[in-house]
Amino acid sequence: MPTYEYECGECGNRFELFQSISEKPTQECPKCRGKVKRLISGGCGLIFKGSGFYSTDYKKKPSGSENSTSGEKKEKPSCDAGSGSCCAGGSCPEKG
């Protein structure tokens, strides 16, 4: 629901009212009961309320944390294809 701004023609009182779009404009000043006119204002399309955004919104991930939890990069062990010395139990994945 929008906020409308009014001004009294008799006492000059300016005030705002929170009204539904379908509601008729008010005709009476709350101070002197004089006739009021609704003013044209730029309004505000967006109002932020509350303490802010969640801390997880748009948070950047630390660099190098794609697959590692401790921050260390794990390297693939080099293989002496065929010798079996690099693989436990002699079963080498590089060995055909």
C-alpha positions as CSV (number, residue, x, y, z in Angstrom):
1,M,0.0,0.0,0.0
2,P,1.4,3.4,-0.9
3,T,1.9,6.4,1.2
4,Y,0.2,9.6,0.0
5,E,1.1,13.1,1.0
6,Y,-1.5,15.8,1.7
7,E,-1.5,19.5,2.3
8,C,-4.3,21.5,4.0
9,G,-5.5,24.6,2.2
10,E,-6.4,26.4,5.4
11,C,-3.7,25.8,7.9
12,G,-0.9,24.6,5.6
13,N,-0.4,21.4,7.5
14,R,1.4,18.7,5.5
15,F,0.9,15.1,6.4
16,E,1.2,11.6,5.0
17,L,-1.3,8.8,5.0
18,F,-0.8,5.1,4.3
19,Q,-3.8,4.2,2.1
20,S,-4.9,1.5,-0.3
21,I,-4.8,2.3,-4.0
22,S,-8.5,1.7,-4.2
23,E,-9.3,3.9,-1.2
24,K,-10.7,7.4,-1.8
25,P,-8.4,10.3,-1.0
26,T,-9.0,11.9,2.4
27,Q,-10.8,15.3,2.3
28,E,-10.2,16.6,5.8
29,C,-7.2,17.9,7.7
30,P,-6.6,16.0,11.0
31,K,-5.6,19.3,12.7
32,C,-8.2,21.9,11.7
33,R,-10.7,19.8,9.7
34,G,-10.1,22.0,6.7
35,K,-10.1,20.9,3.1
36,V,-6.9,19.0,1.9
37,K,-5.3,18.4,-1.4
38,R,-3.3,15.3,-2.3
39,L,0.1,16.2,-3.5
40,I,2.0,14.6,-6.4
41,S,5.3,13.1,-5.1
42,G,8.1,11.2,-6.7
43,G,7.5,8.4,-4.2
44,C,9.8,5.6,-3.4
45,G,9.7,2.4,-5.4
46,L,11.7,0.4,-2.9
47,I,12.1,0.6,0.9
48,F,14.6,-1.5,2.8
49,K,13.6,-2.5,6.3
50,G,15.3,-4.7,8.9
51,S,18.8,-5.3,9.9
52,G,20.1,-6.1,6.4
53,F,21.0,-9.1,4.3
54,Y,21.9,-12.5,5.4
55,S,25.6,-13.1,5.8
56,T,25.5,-16.0,3.3
57,D,24.0,-13.9,0.5
58,Y,26.4,-13.2,-2.3
59,K,29.3,-14.4,-0.2
60,K,32.5,-15.1,-2.1
61,K,34.1,-18.5,-1.6
62,P,37.8,-18.4,-0.5
63,S,40.1,-19.1,-3.4
64,G,41.4,-22.6,-3.7
65,S,38.5,-24.2,-1.8
66,E,36.8,-25.9,-4.7
67,N,37.7,-29.5,-3.8
68,S,39.7,-29.2,-0.7
69,T,38.4,-28.6,2.9
70,S,41.8,-27.9,4.5
71,G,42.9,-25.4,1.8
72,E,45.8,-27.7,0.7
73,K,45.9,-28.9,-2.9
74,K,46.2,-32.7,-3.2
75,E,48.4,-33.8,-6.0
76,K,48.0,-37.0,-7.9
77,P,50.9,-39.4,-7.1
78,S,53.3,-39.9,-10.0
79,C,53.3,-43.3,-11.4
80,D,56.1,-45.5,-12.7
81,A,53.7,-47.2,-15.0
82,G,54.5,-50.8,-15.0
83,S,56.8,-51.0,-12.0
84,G,54.0,-51.1,-9.4
85,S,56.2,-49.3,-6.9
86,C,54.0,-46.3,-6.6
87,C,50.7,-48.1,-6.0
88,A,49.8,-50.1,-3.0
89,G,49.6,-53.8,-3.5
90,G,51.1,-53.6,-7.0
91,S,47.8,-52.7,-8.8
92,C,48.7,-49.7,-10.8
93,P,45.8,-47.8,-12.5
94,E,48.2,-46.4,-15.1
95,K,49.4,-49.9,-16.0
96,G,47.5,-51.2,-19.0
